[in-house]
Amino acid sequence: MTPAELAKNFAVIIIVIFSTQVLGVFDSILVAIESQYRDTAPALLPLQMQEIDIEQDVGAIEAAKKAMALLYEALVTPLFGLKILAFIIGLFLWLMDLFIYPLFLAERFFLLGIMQAFFPLVISLAVFEKFRSMAYNFFKLYAGVYMVVPAFFLVNVFINLLYTEVNTNFWSDLFGTDWGSLFFAPLIQLGSIGFIVFLKFKLYRRAISFTLKLFSGI
């Protein structure tokens, strides 16, 4: 056995002895990366409420003004029913997000627990040359499982930006004028929310598979 191989095997033995600490350091790096995505992700709110400051205190007079403005909009907007329908669908999408996010966390917690339990065994087998690739793949897969949640945040960021762009600039970009945009705004909102419901769940599935493939090649 060459000195280089002895050094590699000795390093593997050290990693096995301090496997918990090694995995803890790796965890801290991944948590720091995830927190950056978490801080930039929008709040899980219905898309129509993303621009509303829900933490702002509103007095009775201000609330009455908003209610009267909403009533006036309902009376003068011919397609106001479509806007209500779009809000209901957006509310359903929001409720689905509230369920999906804990599922992401629970699934990741379960998978990471299994991988942490087998980490000492994987590192021990890495002493042998034929099993060394298993250790490399373990770290890549571990990072991939961690990055599933940031992928979830990125999907939400993209969807919110797309929804805002469609409902703000779609009409003027399509026809070159704002004339008629207020009349057809509820129709555009309903169409955009229906499209986003389909796109969002498709992107969730694609983001998970792409993230795992990016880090682990599976």
GIMO-V37299 format. One record per helix or strand. SS is the DSSP state (H for helix, E for strand). FROM is the first residue (numbers start at 1). TO is the last residue. If there is no record, write none. Layout:
SS_FROM_TO, SS_FROM_TO
This chain:
H_3_17, H_19_40, H_47_49, H_60_76, H_80_125, H_129_175, H_181_216
